[in-house]
Amino acid sequence: MPPVAESSLAVKSDFPIFTRRFGGHELVYLDSAATSQKPEAVIEAMAEHLRNHNANIHRGVYPLAREADAAYDGARQRVAEFVNATPETTIFTKNVTEAINLVAYAWGRANVGPGQAVLITQMEHHANIVPWQVLCRERGAELRYLQVDERGELSLEALEQELASRSPGAADADGLEAS
């Protein structure tokens, strides 16, 4: 078995839900885009927070609220360090769909304009297509799709062609214009 597969199986034991069986078969969960299963460490941390620190963050000055603020801000700091970012640019959302919408509507409305293009892949989930369709319709931009190759994989050649064909003034992911 490849090392990646072995380590994936080892991680599976951290998730209590995967001890469940249905019709005599182990649980296989493929709906992670909608709801991700939680490892025991996350379940324990959430339970500890709910038992001892549950309060709205950045909304109060009473001791419990300050504890919740400190926990939230500490988590933001740790995540920012982990991804080599700053806490000020680290934003928590409730799920990937909310995050994609935030990028499409906040960043997109500020950086995508008429005559520009947004490039996504043919392999995108519906939740990563609709926000870009709406944005492009609103902003007069073109929505383009990166093709997949004959193996069903993203074509790096097609990506290079798309990037090379970018018109001057097209915004990249940092909102900077191409030269």
N, C-alpha and C positions, 0 to 999 in steps of 0.2 A: 504494500500500500504506500502511495506517495506520502512524504512527511507532512504536507499540508493537510491531507485527508486525515492522517492520524491525529494531528493537533486539533483539527475541527471536531473529531469524535471526543477527544478529551475535554474540550470546552463544553460540549453538550451536557456533560454530567453536572455542570454548574447551574443548569436550568431545571428546577424541580418539575416543571410541567411535562418534561420529556420522559418522566417515569410513567406517565399515563399510557394506557393501552386502549385501543378501540377495536372491537371485533378480533381480539387476540393479536393485534399488530401494534407496533410502536407508533407513537404519534409522529407524523410528518407534517410540519406546519409550513405552508407556502404563502401565507397571507401577510408577510412582514411589512409590506408597504402600508397596510391599514393599521395593524397592531403588532408591535414587536413583543416577543416573549422576554421575560426578565430573568436574569440570573439571580441566584440566592443573595448575593451581595447587594444587589439593587433593591430587592424585596426588603431585606433587613434595613437598609438605609432609609427607604421610604417609610417603613413602619416606625422606625426610631424617630424620624422627623415628625410624622403625624402624631405620635404619642407625646413628644416632648417640645417641639418647636413650631407647631403649625400656626402660622399667622401670615397675613398678606405682607409681601415684601415691599419695602420703600413706601409704606402707607401710614406708618405709625411711629411713635416715639416711646411707647411703653416697652418694658424689658423683653417681653416675648417677641414683639415685632423686631426689636434690635437683634435678637438671636437669629430670627429668620433672615434678616438682612445680611448678617455676618455669614451665615451658611451659604446663602445664595451668592454673595459677592466672592466668597472663598472658592466656591465651585467654578464660578466664571474665571477667576484667576488661574485655577488649576487647568481648566480646559484650554484657556488662551495659551498658557505655557506649553501644553501638550501639542498644540497645533501651530506653535510658533507665531502667535498673534498677540494682540494687546487686549486687555479686558474691555476696553472701550469699543472695540470692533467685534466683540464676541457676543452674539445674540442667541438666546435660547428661544426656541419655538416649540409648540406642542407636538409637531410632527413635520415630516418632510413636505407634505402638501402646503402647509402654512409657510414654511421656509421658501419654497419655490414661488409662491404667490407674493411674498414679501420682496424677493429679488426682482421678479418680473414687474411688479407695480411700483416699487420705490426706486430701485436702481434703473429699471427699464424706462420709466417715464422721464427720468432725468438724463438718460444717456442715449436712447434710441430715437431716431427721428426719421422724417420722410427720406426715402431713397436708400436707407440703410437696410441691412439684413440681419436677422437673428438665425443662427444655425443650431439646430438640434439634430438628434439622430432618428432614424426610422425605428429604433428600438425603444423609444421613450414610452413610459406609462402615460395613460390619459391625463393624469394630474400634472404632468410636465409638458403637455402639449397645449391644453386649453389656455393657460395664462399667457403663453407666448402668442397664440392666435389672437386673443383679445388685444394684447399690447400692440401687435403689428397692425391690426385693423385700426386701432385708435390713433397710432402714430404715423400711419402711412408707410410702414416698413414692410419688407418682404420676409416671410418665414420660409426658410430653406431647410431641407432634411439631408443629413449626411447619410449616404448609402452604406449598406452592409455588403461585404464581399460574398463570394459563392459559398463560403463556409459558415455564413451567418454571423460573421464578426465585422466590427467596424473596420472600414478600409482606411488605413493611414494615408494611402496614396490619394484617396478622395478628399481627406481632410486637408492635405497639403495643397491640393488643387483649389479647394474652397478658400483657404487662407490666402493663397497667391492671387486669387481673383477678387479679393476684397477691394472694394472701391475706396479711394482716398476719402477720409472723413468717417469711415466706418468705426464704430466704437468697439473696443475689445472689452474683456471682462473687467478691466480696471477703469473703464470709462475713458481711456486714452485713445486718441485718434491714431489710426495707422498712418505711417509715413509713405 
